[in-house]
């Protein structure tokens, strides 16, 4: 990991502010979801990417009842259900 040289203090609610330079570099906007990981003695923040709930792919996603599903998996599910998809 590359140190940034930036130090932030936790506030009384346990929050920190990410520097604007980091938010810009990683294209993190206000209200973007961030995943929090622990790796040994490190806390890692990662911008959430929307992924297909079945395979984790990030391409050609459709929102279905609050979940993301790729078009290719929708086709596969339709075939499993015995439906024909016309292109």
C-alpha positions as CSV (number, residue, x, y, z in Angstrom):
1,X,0.0,0.0,0.0
2,X,1.1,3.5,-0.8
3,X,1.0,6.0,2.1
4,X,-0.7,9.3,1.2
5,X,0.9,11.4,4.0
6,X,-2.6,12.5,5.1
7,X,-3.7,12.1,8.7
8,X,-7.3,12.4,9.9
9,X,-8.7,12.1,13.3
10,X,-11.9,10.3,14.2
11,X,-14.8,12.4,15.4
12,X,-16.9,11.5,18.5
13,X,-19.1,9.3,16.3
14,X,-16.1,7.4,14.8
15,X,-16.2,9.2,11.4
16,X,-13.4,10.4,9.3
17,X,-13.3,12.8,6.3
18,X,-11.7,11.5,3.1
19,X,-9.6,14.2,1.5
20,X,-11.1,15.7,-1.7
21,X,-8.0,14.7,-3.6
22,X,-8.6,11.0,-2.8
23,X,-12.3,11.3,-3.6
24,X,-11.5,12.8,-7.0
25,X,-8.8,10.3,-7.8
26,X,-11.2,7.4,-7.0
27,X,-14.3,9.1,-8.4
28,X,-16.1,8.9,-5.1
29,X,-19.1,11.1,-4.9
30,X,-21.3,12.2,-2.0
31,X,-23.5,9.2,-0.8
32,X,-21.5,6.7,-2.9
33,X,-21.4,3.3,-1.0
34,X,-18.0,2.2,0.2
35,X,-17.1,-1.4,1.3
36,X,-15.0,-1.8,4.4
37,X,-12.6,-4.7,4.6
38,X,-10.1,-5.8,7.3
39,X,-6.8,-7.3,6.1
40,X,-4.6,-8.3,9.0
41,X,-4.0,-4.9,10.7
42,X,-5.3,-2.7,7.9
43,X,-8.8,-1.2,7.4
44,X,-9.5,-1.0,3.6
45,X,-12.2,1.2,2.0
46,X,-13.3,0.3,-1.5
47,X,-15.8,2.0,-3.7
48,X,-18.7,-0.4,-4.2
49,X,-19.3,-1.6,-7.8
50,X,-22.7,-2.8,-8.8
51,X,-22.5,-6.4,-9.7
52,X,-24.7,-9.2,-10.9
53,X,-26.1,-11.0,-7.9
54,X,-25.4,-14.4,-9.5
55,X,-22.0,-14.1,-11.1
56,X,-20.5,-10.8,-9.9
57,X,-20.1,-9.4,-13.4
58,X,-20.3,-5.6,-13.8
59,X,-21.5,-5.3,-17.4
60,X,-24.9,-4.8,-18.9
61,X,-26.8,-4.7,-15.6
62,X,-30.5,-4.3,-15.1
63,X,-32.2,-3.4,-11.8
64,X,-34.7,-6.0,-10.7
65,X,-36.5,-5.3,-7.4
66,X,-33.5,-3.6,-6.0
67,X,-31.0,-6.2,-7.2
68,X,-28.7,-6.1,-10.2
69,X,-28.8,-8.8,-12.8
70,X,-26.9,-9.0,-16.1
71,X,-28.9,-9.3,-19.4
72,X,-27.0,-12.5,-20.2
73,X,-28.1,-14.1,-16.9
74,X,-31.7,-13.0,-17.5
75,X,-31.6,-14.9,-20.8
76,X,-30.1,-18.0,-19.1
77,X,-32.8,-17.8,-16.4
78,X,-35.5,-17.5,-19.0
79,X,-34.2,-20.5,-20.8
80,X,-34.2,-22.5,-17.6
81,X,-37.8,-21.5,-17.1
82,X,-38.6,-22.8,-20.6
83,X,-39.1,-19.4,-22.3
84,X,-37.7,-18.3,-25.6
85,X,-36.1,-14.9,-25.9
86,X,-36.4,-13.0,-29.2
87,X,-33.5,-10.6,-30.0
